[in-house]
């Protein structure tokens, strides 16, 4: 797959670069450039990211960072079985537990929420950092909802992290999930309150909390550009209508 000339491979994380030092220099550079493309595309073009991850995997399947990148690319494309296999491989190579929450979410994606809940109660969770533990809580709450246990999902999300006024990278998503769970059981006023709190914490636009809040408040946004386009279409439609009316008259003349 083509890689832009401005991608050198030096953009990758230093820890990943260190892992790649076990490879011949030219091969390491090729793998690094493909990993950079995975990182660049995974949010906006997950299918493209997946393609580059497969190239990297073909070149260096014994490098943990490559297996992890391939896992995330597969995960972004909802290829959960494949993602889980790659995450397991990466975990075997590194011995770390960082991937535990996303592995549990793959189980959800495969229709096995009970397995995800089992993983949420495993000893590995205690080895996660705070961000990982919050992520695991989000996955567990999602599994509860998958199983129709809506009230249990709400309880699962209730935590010191949710109650904290401190804004952390996970705060917006945690508040959003809690608001959505409340809304699912009809607790609309409380849901509105927590969507508003999610908006306050969502500094990088990682959720659509503002849209959900506006929806609850009955606010509708009209794009001025779309409005003008609609007017133009209406005028074009009139002109087309006149042409259509003229056609039968011409046919009549020919007769």
Backbone as CSV, one residue per row, in Angstrom:
resi,resn,N_x,N_y,N_z,CA_x,CA_y,CA_z,C_x,C_y,C_z
1,UNK,0.851,-1.195,0.000,0.000,0.000,0.000,0.889,1.249,0.000
2,UNK,0.496,2.276,-0.774,1.326,3.492,-0.872,1.373,4.255,0.454
3,UNK,2.539,4.794,0.745,2.735,5.585,1.957,3.290,6.947,1.540
4,UNK,2.684,8.047,2.004,3.184,9.383,1.649,4.660,9.548,1.985
5,UNK,5.354,10.328,1.172,6.790,10.513,1.351,7.131,11.183,2.673
6,UNK,6.198,12.000,3.201,6.505,12.714,4.441,6.461,11.798,5.665
7,UNK,5.991,10.565,5.497,5.970,9.600,6.597,7.306,8.877,6.631
8,UNK,8.072,9.119,7.676,9.419,8.552,7.774,9.500,7.349,8.696
9,UNK,8.553,7.234,9.624,8.613,6.177,10.621,9.141,6.685,11.944
10,UNK,9.787,7.862,11.914,10.312,8.444,13.154,9.189,8.984,14.038
11,UNK,7.974,9.054,13.480,6.848,9.611,14.230,6.330,8.668,15.326
12,UNK,6.699,7.417,15.269,6.154,6.451,16.220,6.708,6.665,17.626
13,UNK,5.996,6.120,18.591,6.397,6.213,19.994,7.780,5.580,20.201
14,UNK,8.536,6.160,21.119,9.906,5.680,21.329,9.942,4.230,21.819
15,UNK,8.924,3.819,22.590,8.886,2.433,23.063,8.688,1.458,21.904
16,UNK,7.836,1.858,20.964,7.613,1.022,19.780,8.879,0.974,18.937
17,UNK,9.523,2.119,18.806,10.766,2.180,18.029,11.812,1.240,18.636
18,UNK,11.840,1.191,19.954,12.788,0.312,20.623,12.480,-1.158,20.341
19,UNK,11.185,-1.492,20.305,10.796,-2.869,19.969,11.257,-3.251,18.573
20,UNK,11.182,-2.297,17.668,11.524,-2.576,16.278,13.022,-2.715,16.050
21,UNK,13.816,-2.372,17.042,15.265,-2.485,16.904,15.731,-3.935,16.770
22,UNK,14.850,-4.864,17.091,15.196,-6.281,16.927,15.169,-6.702,15.462
23,UNK,14.656,-5.826,14.594,14.549,-6.127,13.168,15.704,-5.499,12.399
24,UNK,16.003,-6.019,11.214,16.977,-5.344,10.343,16.523,-3.906,10.076
25,UNK,17.468,-2.997,9.913,17.155,-1.572,9.831,16.106,-1.230,8.767
26,UNK,16.286,-1.715,7.557,15.347,-1.395,6.469,13.957,-1.934,6.764
27,UNK,13.903,-3.149,7.291,12.622,-3.749,7.635,11.959,-2.967,8.760
28,UNK,12.728,-2.576,9.746,12.194,-1.799,10.865,11.588,-0.490,10.372
29,UNK,12.237,0.154,9.420,11.728,1.411,8.868,10.409,1.190,8.135
30,UNK,10.333,0.110,7.365,9.097,-0.202,6.634,7.944,-0.470,7.599
31,UNK,8.215,-1.233,8.631,7.182,-1.543,9.621,6.747,-0.272,10.331
32,UNK,7.713,0.560,10.713,7.403,1.801,11.415,6.505,2.705,10.575
33,UNK,6.802,2.824,9.290,5.998,3.689,8.410,4.569,3.170,8.298
34,UNK,4.412,1.857,8.240,3.065,1.290,8.183,2.312,1.511,9.500
35,UNK,3.023,1.431,10.618,2.387,1.676,11.908,1.956,3.134,12.047
36,UNK,2.748,4.035,11.495,2.374,5.452,11.497,1.070,5.643,10.727
37,UNK,0.943,4.975,9.598,-0.279,5.093,8.790,-1.491,4.525,9.527
38,UNK,-1.276,3.451,10.280,-2.375,2.893,11.080,-2.863,3.946,12.076
39,UNK,-1.923,4.567,12.770,-2.277,5.581,13.768,-2.965,6.784,13.133
40,UNK,-2.512,7.172,11.950,-3.092,8.340,11.269,-4.530,8.098,10.817
41,UNK,-4.802,6.897,10.375,-6.079,6.627,9.703,-7.140,5.975,10.581
42,UNK,-6.769,5.444,11.734,-7.675,4.554,12.453,-8.998,5.209,12.844
43,UNK,-9.000,6.520,13.068,-10.253,7.194,13.443,-11.085,7.589,12.227
44,UNK,-10.443,8.135,11.207,-11.175,8.657,10.054,-11.348,7.637,8.930
45,UNK,-10.414,6.729,8.811,-10.470,5.719,7.749,-10.035,4.363,8.313
46,UNK,-10.869,3.757,9.158,-10.482,2.499,9.792,-10.169,1.379,8.811
47,UNK,-10.852,1.373,7.669,-10.584,0.336,6.677,-9.175,0.484,6.106
48,UNK,-8.773,1.742,5.855,-7.422,1.993,5.371,-6.385,1.618,6.422
49,UNK,-6.670,1.962,7.674,-5.772,1.616,8.774,-5.601,0.105,8.873
50,UNK,-6.685,-0.606,8.673,-6.640,-2.067,8.723,-5.707,-2.609,7.644
51,UNK,-5.773,-2.020,6.452,-4.911,-2.464,5.364,-3.438,-2.308,5.710
52,UNK,-3.069,-1.170,6.260,-1.665,-0.938,6.646,-1.249,-1.853,7.796
53,UNK,-2.190,-2.134,8.696,-1.854,-3.023,9.816,-1.552,-4.431,9.331
54,UNK,-2.238,-4.852,8.278,-1.993,-6.189,7.732,-0.606,-6.259,7.083
55,UNK,-0.193,-5.161,6.465,1.155,-5.127,5.877,2.192,-5.239,6.985
56,UNK,2.017,-4.441,8.052,2.951,-4.475,9.178,2.986,-5.867,9.807
57,UNK,1.829,-6.490,9.899,1.739,-7.820,10.497,2.461,-8.856,9.648
58,UNK,2.348,-8.707,8.352,3.037,-9.634,7.440,4.559,-9.477,7.549
59,UNK,5.012,-8.258,7.821,6.444,-7.989,7.900,7.053,-8.353,9.243
60,UNK,6.255,-8.209,10.338,6.853,-8.381,11.670,5.831,-8.885,12.681
61,UNK,5.351,-10.085,12.473,4.300,-10.631,13.336,4.793,-10.986,14.740
62,UNK,6.109,-11.001,14.926,6.638,-11.369,16.240,6.929,-10.154,17.123
63,UNK,6.524,-8.987,16.660,6.703,-7.763,17.441,5.368,-7.426,18.114
64,UNK,5.387,-7.288,19.428,4.154,-7.077,20.191,3.405,-5.821,19.757
65,UNK,4.142,-4.741,19.486,3.506,-3.484,19.084,2.749,-3.642,17.771
66,UNK,3.269,-4.485,16.894,2.605,-4.749,15.617,1.319,-5.523,15.839
67,UNK,1.373,-6.526,16.716,0.175,-7.315,17.002,-0.896,-6.427,17.657
68,UNK,-0.450,-5.540,18.536,-1.394,-4.632,19.199,-2.042,-3.679,18.194
69,UNK,-1.231,-3.099,17.305,-1.766,-2.198,16.285,-2.749,-2.927,15.376
70,UNK,-2.419,-4.158,15.017,-3.320,-4.961,14.185,-4.622,-5.242,14.922
71,UNK,-4.520,-5.445,16.226,-5.715,-5.672,17.030,-6.628,-4.462,17.042
72,UNK,-6.055,-3.288,17.248,-6.869,-2.072,17.287,-7.466,-1.749,15.920
73,UNK,-6.737,-2.027,14.863,-7.272,-1.798,13.516,-8.440,-2.738,13.235
74,UNK,-8.303,-3.994,13.636,-9.404,-4.951,13.467,-10.593,-4.558,14.332
75,UNK,-10.322,-4.124,15.550,-11.366,-3.677,16.478,-12.151,-2.497,15.897
76,UNK,-11.432,-1.547,15.285,-12.070,-0.373,14.684,-12.976,-0.757,13.523
77,UNK,-12.711,-1.915,12.919,-13.532,-2.405,11.803,-14.546,-3.470,12.251
78,UNK,-14.721,-3.595,13.564,-15.664,-4.539,14.166,-15.343,-5.993,13.815
79,UNK,-14.072,-6.262,13.571,-13.611,-7.641,13.357,-13.161,-8.172,14.721
80,UNK,-14.123,-8.442,15.590,-13.823,-8.679,16.996,-13.061,-9.974,17.254
81,UNK,-13.347,-11.008,16.514,-12.632,-12.263,16.699,-11.159,-12.098,16.357
82,UNK,-10.909,-11.446,15.253,-9.540,-11.190,14.821,-8.820,-10.268,15.804
83,UNK,-9.516,-9.218,16.244,-8.928,-8.276,17.205,-8.551,-8.987,18.494
84,UNK,-9.439,-9.835,18.984,-9.185,-10.551,20.234,-7.958,-11.448,20.111
85,UNK,-7.824,-12.103,18.978,-6.663,-12.977,18.755,-5.366,-12.167,18.776
86,UNK,-5.389,-10.990,18.148,-4.184,-10.150,18.114,-3.853,-9.600,19.506
87,UNK,-4.880,-9.178,20.242,-4.645,-8.668,21.590,-4.086,-9.756,22.505
88,UNK,-4.611,-10.961,22.366,-4.100,-12.072,23.169,-2.632,-12.357,22.849
89,UNK,-2.309,-12.279,21.563,-0.928,-12.516,21.153,-0.008,-11.444,21.737
90,UNK,-0.448,-10.189,21.658,0.358,-9.093,22.197,0.539,-9.244,23.699
91,UNK,-0.514,-9.682,24.375,-0.436,-9.849,25.834,0.522,-10.986,26.201
92,UNK,0.500,-12.043,25.427,1.437,-13.152,25.691,2.887,-12.689,25.543
93,UNK,3.118,-11.820,24.578,4.475,-11.350,24.322,4.979,-10.384,25.400
94,UNK,4.077,-9.566,25.929,4.493,-8.525,26.871,4.244,-8.888,28.326
95,UNK,3.223,-9.717,28.579,2.873,-10.063,29.943,2.120,-8.978,30.680
96,UNK,1.752,-7.896,29.993,1.038,-6.793,30.638,-0.477,-7.003,30.560
97,UNK,-1.213,-6.208,31.351,-2.677,-6.337,31.399,-3.385,-5.147,30.755
98,UNK,-2.637,-4.260,30.133,-3.222,-3.024,29.605,-4.374,-3.267,28.626
99,UNK,-4.303,-4.373,27.902,-5.303,-4.656,26.873,-6.529,-5.383,27.421
100,UNK,-6.561,-5.659,28.711,-7.654,-6.430,29.309,-9.040,-5.835,29.022
101,UNK,-9.240,-4.512,29.218,-10.576,-3.951,28.957,-11.030,-4.079,27.510
102,UNK,-10.136,-3.813,26.562,-10.546,-3.899,25.158,-10.754,-5.350,24.742
103,UNK,-10.019,-6.269,25.374,-10.261,-7.691,25.118,-11.659,-8.076,25.607
104,UNK,-12.039,-7.542,26.770,-13.382,-7.817,27.294,-14.448,-7.227,26.378
105,UNK,-14.167,-6.055,25.809,-15.137,-5.440,24.911,-15.266,-6.233,23.622
106,UNK,-14.187,-6.881,23.206,-14.274,-7.780,22.046,-15.234,-8.931,22.341
107,UNK,-15.201,-9.411,23.566,-16.138,-10.481,23.960,-17.582,-9.981,23.823
108,UNK,-17.803,-8.741,24.207,-19.139,-8.148,24.007,-19.492,-8.119,22.522
109,UNK,-18.531,-7.683,21.716,-18.778,-7.592,20.281,-19.086,-8.937,19.660
110,UNK,-18.576,-9.993,20.273,-18.821,-11.352,19.785,-20.096,-11.946,20.372
111,UNK,-20.842,-11.117,21.097,-22.110,-11.590,21.670,-21.938,-12.416,22.924
112,UNK,-20.833,-12.172,23.667,-20.576,-12.922,24.887,-20.419,-11.977,26.085
113,UNK,-21.485,-11.237,26.432,-21.377,-10.293,27.544,-21.057,-10.957,28.878
114,UNK,-21.509,-12.199,29.049,-21.209,-12.913,30.294,-19.698,-13.090,30.462
115,UNK,-18.999,-13.367,29.360,-17.552,-13.511,29.395,-16.898,-12.176,29.754
116,UNK,-17.437,-11.091,29.214,-16.911,-9.763,29.527,-17.053,-9.464,31.013
117,UNK,-18.183,-9.867,31.598,-18.400,-9.653,33.034,-17.446,-10.506,33.868
118,UNK,-17.192,-11.706,33.407,-16.213,-12.552,34.104,-14.847,-11.869,34.122
119,UNK,-14.489,-11.291,33.007,-13.202,-10.599,32.918,-13.177,-9.352,33.802
120,UNK,-14.331,-8.714,33.967,-14.408,-7.525,34.819,-14.166,-7.866,36.286
121,UNK,-14.401,-9.109,36.643,-14.186,-9.532,38.022,-12.895,-10.295,38.238
122,UNK,-12.055,-10.352,37.213,-10.807,-11.115,37.291,-9.716,-10.343,38.032
123,UNK,-8.729,-11.041,38.571,-7.616,-10.396,39.300,-6.843,-9.390,38.443
124,UNK,-6.834,-9.600,37.134,-6.095,-8.701,36.245,-6.556,-7.247,36.378
125,UNK,-7.841,-7.056,36.701,-8.387,-5.700,36.789,-7.664,-4.885,37.862
126,UNK,-7.276,-5.530,38.953,-6.594,-4.826,40.039,-5.196,-4.367,39.647
127,UNK,-4.671,-4.924,38.557,-3.348,-4.539,38.084,-3.404,-3.380,37.091
128,UNK,-4.609,-3.000,36.683,-4.770,-1.906,35.737,-4.542,-0.564,36.424
129,UNK,-4.106,0.431,35.657,-4.028,1.781,36.210,-5.444,2.355,36.284
130,UNK,-5.572,3.565,36.791,-6.904,4.155,36.983,-7.688,4.238,35.677
131,UNK,-7.031,4.668,34.607,-7.706,4.767,33.314,-8.222,3.412,32.859
132,UNK,-7.405,2.375,33.054,-7.813,1.026,32.666,-8.973,0.521,33.485
133,UNK,-8.999,0.846,34.774,-10.091,0.413,35.637,-11.401,1.096,35.266
134,UNK,-11.315,2.376,34.908,-12.517,3.090,34.452,-13.013,2.481,33.148
135,UNK,-12.091,2.173,32.235,-12.464,1.555,30.963,-13.141,0.212,31.202
136,UNK,-12.616,-0.552,32.162,-13.210,-1.841,32.489,-14.616,-1.667,33.047
137,UNK,-14.817,-0.619,33.815,-16.150,-0.338,34.363,-17.139,-0.005,33.247
138,UNK,-16.671,0.745,32.265,-17.520,1.081,31.116,-17.904,-0.171,30.334
139,UNK,-16.940,-1.054,30.143,-17.209,-2.304,29.427,-18.200,-3.163,30.208
140,UNK,-18.008,-3.255,31.526,-18.900,-4.066,32.360,-20.329,-3.516,32.317
141,UNK,-20.456,-2.196,32.365,-21.790,-1.586,32.290,-22.440,-1.874,30.941
142,UNK,-21.629,-1.818,29.883,-22.152,-2.149,28.559,-22.606,-3.590,28.482
143,UNK,-21.874,-4.481,29.122,-22.255,-5.896,29.137,-23.576,-6.089,29.873
144,UNK,-23.741,-5.365,30.968,-25.012,-5.431,31.705,-26.168,-4.991,30.818
145,UNK,-25.967,-3.940,30.068,-27.018,-3.460,29.171,-27.286,-4.469,28.050
146,UNK,-26.228,-5.105,27.558,-26.397,-6.141,26.533,-27.323,-7.243,27.035
147,UNK,-27.238,-7.514,28.326,-28.019,-8.591,28.938,-29.384,-8.111,29.431
148,UNK,-29.697,-6.845,29.169,-30.987,-6.301,29.587,-31.041,-5.904,31.049
149,UNK,-29.902,-5.867,31.710,-29.835,-5.523,33.134,-29.542,-4.027,33.268
150,UNK,-30.542,-3.207,32.965,-30.342,-1.764,32.870,-30.026,-1.127,34.220
151,UNK,-30.754,-1.521,35.252,-30.489,-0.957,36.581,-29.101,-1.355,37.073
152,UNK,-28.688,-2.577,36.788,-27.359,-3.034,37.181,-26.278,-2.238,36.455
153,UNK,-26.551,-1.842,35.218,-25.593,-1.030,34.466,-25.380,0.311,35.149
154,UNK,-26.469,0.893,35.637,-26.380,2.175,36.352,-25.534,2.036,37.608
155,UNK,-25.793,0.991,38.364,-25.048,0.749,39.597,-23.563,0.528,39.297
156,UNK,-23.279,-0.185,38.214,-21.894,-0.468,37.836,-21.109,0.815,37.586
157,UNK,-21.766,1.817,37.034,-21.091,3.071,36.699,-20.929,4.011,37.886
158,UNK,-21.686,3.772,38.940,-21.598,4.624,40.128,-20.288,4.329,40.857
159,UNK,-19.448,5.333,40.939,-18.110,5.128,41.488,-17.535,6.453,41.954
160,UNK,-16.397,6.377,42.624,-15.727,7.606,43.076,-15.279,8.437,41.881
161,UNK,-14.918,7.768,40.771,-14.509,8.499,39.571,-15.674,9.282,38.974
162,UNK,-16.870,8.706,39.035,-18.044,9.401,38.525,-18.395,10.594,39.405
163,UNK,-18.255,10.439,40.706,-18.622,11.499,41.649,-17.584,12.613,41.723
164,UNK,-16.371,12.337,41.271,-15.290,13.307,41.386,-15.536,14.545,40.526
165,UNK,-15.141,15.706,41.047,-15.235,16.955,40.285,-13.993,17.181,39.428
166,UNK,-12.994,16.363,39.635,-11.764,16.469,38.861,-12.002,15.967,37.434
167,UNK,-11.490,16.701,36.449,-11.658,16.326,35.048,-10.448,15.519,34.583
168,UNK,-10.695,14.295,34.223,-9.665,13.390,33.742,-9.988,12.990,32.293
169,UNK,-9.048,12.368,31.588,-9.312,11.985,30.192,-10.542,11.105,30.012
170,UNK,-10.897,10.349,31.049,-12.041,9.442,30.927,-13.346,10.049,31.438
171,UNK,-13.312,11.219,32.050,-14.476,11.774,32.749,-15.681,11.953,31.831
172,UNK,-15.473,12.537,30.660,-16.590,12.806,29.752,-17.288,11.513,29.343
173,UNK,-16.514,10.493,29.000,-17.103,9.232,28.557,-17.836,8.528,29.682
174,UNK,-17.295,8.618,30.897,-17.940,7.989,32.042,-19.267,8.675,32.360
175,UNK,-19.267,9.987,32.368,-20.502,10.741,32.630,-21.526,10.501,31.513
176,UNK,-21.039,10.443,30.290,-21.930,10.196,29.150,-22.594,8.828,29.279
177,UNK,-21.806,7.813,29.597,-22.348,6.462,29.732,-23.387,6.408,30.840
178,UNK,-23.133,7.118,31.912,-24.079,7.143,33.038,-25.378,7.841,32.628
179,UNK,-25.249,8.955,31.922,-26.438,9.674,31.448,-27.259,8.802,30.507
180,UNK,-26.590,8.115,29.620,-27.276,7.259,28.647,-27.980,6.097,29.345
181,UNK,-27.349,5.557,30.379,-27.957,4.459,31.134,-29.191,4.945,31.885
182,UNK,-29.111,6.146,32.440,-30.272,6.728,33.133,-31.430,6.956,32.159
183,UNK,-31.101,7.446,30.984,-32.133,7.704,29.979,-32.800,6.405,29.544
184,UNK,-32.041,5.329,29.509,-32.565,4.031,29.068,-33.645,3.502,30.011
185,UNK,-33.633,3.937,31.287,-34.661,3.495,32.239,-35.686,4.590,32.501
186,UNK,-35.655,5.637,31.681,-36.679,6.679,31.782,-36.411,7.767,32.802
187,UNK,-35.217,7.831,33.343,-34.894,8.867,34.332,-34.336,10.092,33.591
188,UNK,-35.243,10.768,32.881,-34.850,11.798,31.929,-34.207,13.022,32.587
189,UNK,-34.768,13.488,33.696,-34.216,14.673,34.351,-32.789,14.431,34.826
190,UNK,-32.547,13.262,35.408,-31.205,12.920,35.865,-30.265,12.744,34.675
191,UNK,-30.802,12.165,33.609,-29.996,11.970,32.404,-29.557,13.316,31.841
192,UNK,-30.471,14.268,31.822,-30.129,15.595,31.316,-29.003,16.219,32.141
193,UNK,-29.113,16.071,33.456,-28.086,16.616,34.356,-26.707,16.033,34.047
194,UNK,-26.660,14.729,33.788,-25.366,14.082,33.558,-24.850,14.304,32.146
195,UNK,-25.751,14.483,31.186,-25.285,14.870,29.855,-24.644,16.259,29.920
196,UNK,-25.237,17.156,30.705,-24.677,18.496,30.882,-23.295,18.412,31.530
197,UNK,-23.151,17.524,32.514,-21.845,17.340,33.157,-20.831,16.747,32.187
198,UNK,-21.318,15.892,31.305,-20.425,15.312,30.296,-19.931,16.396,29.342
199,UNK,-20.820,17.313,28.970,-20.439,18.428,28.092,-19.333,19.253,28.741
200,UNK,-19.478,19.514,30.039,-18.470,20.296,30.766,-17.092,19.640,30.709
201,UNK,-17.071,18.317,30.735,-15.801,17.590,30.770,-15.256,17.256,29.387
202,UNK,-16.104,17.370,28.362,-15.728,16.931,27.016,-14.990,18.038,26.273
203,UNK,-13.713,18.184,26.571,-12.930,19.278,26.020,-12.448,19.019,24.599
204,UNK,-12.425,17.763,24.203,-11.934,17.441,22.854,-13.018,16.875,21.943
205,UNK,-14.272,16.963,22.377,-15.370,16.489,21.533,-15.389,15.000,21.315
206,UNK,-15.020,14.245,22.333,-14.964,12.787,22.195,-16.339,12.133,22.264
207,UNK,-17.353,12.885,22.696,-18.724,12.360,22.735,-19.659,13.329,22.024
208,UNK,-20.900,12.893,21.807,-21.912,13.790,21.245,-22.855,14.265,22.345
209,UNK,-22.289,14.469,23.540,-23.101,14.859,24.698,-23.874,16.147,24.456
210,UNK,-23.267,17.105,23.770,-23.962,18.373,23.519,-25.192,18.163,22.641
211,UNK,-25.085,17.263,21.663,-26.232,16.960,20.801,-27.338,16.250,21.585
212,UNK,-26.931,15.331,22.451,-27.913,14.606,23.260,-28.628,15.556,24.214
213,UNK,-27.874,16.485,24.768,-28.458,17.471,25.680,-29.450,18.359,24.946
214,UNK,-29.068,18.814,23.774,-29.955,19.655,22.967,-31.226,18.904,22.585
215,UNK,-31.067,17.621,22.283,-32.221,16.789,21.928,-33.209,16.698,23.091
216,UNK,-32.669,16.526,24.294,-33.547,16.461,25.468,-34.235,17.793,25.734
217,UNK,-33.547,18.879,25.370,-34.131,20.212,25.578,-35.032,20.638,24.426
218,UNK,-35.156,19.788,23.418,-36.013,20.093,22.278,-35.448,21.123,21.334
219,UNK,-34.124,21.264,21.334,-33.473,22.245,20.461,-33.128,21.596,19.135
220,UNK,-33.471,22.280,18.033,-33.138,21.780,16.704,-32.196,22.762,16.028
221,UNK,-31.125,22.236,15.442,-30.165,23.076,14.749,-30.400,22.977,13.248
222,UNK,-30.449,24.129,12.595,-30.634,24.170,11.142,-29.377,24.743,10.521
223,UNK,-28.783,24.007,9.636,-27.583,24.466,8.949,-27.991,25.452,7.864
224,UNK,-27.449,26.667,7.939,-27.820,27.713,6.976,-27.491,27.283,5.558
225,UNK,-26.375,26.583,5.376,-25.975,26.131,4.047,-26.989,25.140,3.497
226,UNK,-27.440,24.203,4.357,-28.437,23.230,3.924,-29.738,23.927,3.546
227,UNK,-30.061,24.996,4.287,-31.299,25.729,4.036,-31.262,26.357,2.653
228,UNK,-30.108,26.966,2.299,-29.957,27.575,0.975,-29.986,26.533,-0.124
229,UNK,-29.366,25.381,0.156,-29.379,24.303,-0.827,-30.792,23.838,-1.096
230,UNK,-31.597,23.802,-0.028,-32.988,23.393,-0.179,-33.758,24.352,-1.066
231,UNK,-33.464,25.668,-0.908,-34.124,26.663,-1.744,-33.724,26.500,-3.207
232,UNK,-32.417,26.244,-3.408,-31.930,26.055,-4.780,-32.572,24.839,-5.424
233,UNK,-32.714,23.767,-4.630,-33.323,22.546,-5.158,-34.771,22.791,-5.532
234,UNK,-35.445,23.613,-4.721,-36.845,23.926,-5.003,-36.987,24.672,-6.312
235,UNK,-36.053,25.635,-6.553,-36.099,26.394,-7.795,-35.779,25.493,-8.981
236,UNK,-34.790,24.597,-8.794,-34.439,23.683,-9.880,-35.596,22.764,-10.196
237,UNK,-36.298,22.325,-9.142,-37.422,21.421,-9.324,-38.505,22.054,-10.173
238,UNK,-38.718,23.406,-9.984,-39.734,24.107,-10.756,-39.372,24.115,-12.225
239,UNK,-38.099,24.345,-12.501,-37.650,24.398,-13.894,-37.799,23.038,-14.547
240,UNK,-37.469,21.998,-13.779,-37.604,20.653,-14.334,-39.069,20.339,-14.598
241,UNK,-39.932,20.837,-13.727,-41.357,20.590,-13.900,-41.869,21.198,-15.190
242,UNK,-41.377,22.416,-15.512,-41.803,23.068,-16.749,-41.354,22.262,-17.954
243,UNK,-40.153,21.728,-17.914,-39.652,20.934,-19.030,-40.489,19.687,-19.226
244,UNK,-40.870,19.083,-18.107,-41.681,17.871,-18.200,-43.028,18.163,-18.796
245,UNK,-43.584,19.333,-18.450,-44.890,19.696,-18.998,-44.800,19.953,-20.503
246,UNK,-43.662,20.433,-20.934,-43.501,20.782,-22.352,-43.367,19.538,-23.215
247,UNK,-42.852,18.464,-22.634,-42.559,17.265,-23.433,-43.768,16.689,-24.108
248,UNK,-44.909,16.499,-23.403,-46.064,15.924,-24.086,-46.555,16.788,-25.227
249,UNK,-46.440,18.131,-25.078,-46.892,19.019,-26.123,-46.083,18.802,-27.406
250,UNK,-44.745,18.600,-27.224,-43.902,18.342,-28.396,-44.282,17.037,-29.059
251,UNK,-44.621,16.009,-28.246,-45.020,14.719,-28.796,-46.294,14.888,-29.616
252,UNK,-47.192,15.747,-29.100,-48.445,15.969,-29.793,-48.215,16.605,-31.158
253,UNK,-47.268,17.547,-31.215,-46.959,18.205,-32.472,-46.452,17.204,-33.508
254,UNK,-45.644,16.218,-33.005,-45.111,15.241,-33.937,-46.216,14.374,-34.494
255,UNK,-47.224,14.092,-33.667,-48.337,13.304,-34.163,-49.090,14.089,-35.218
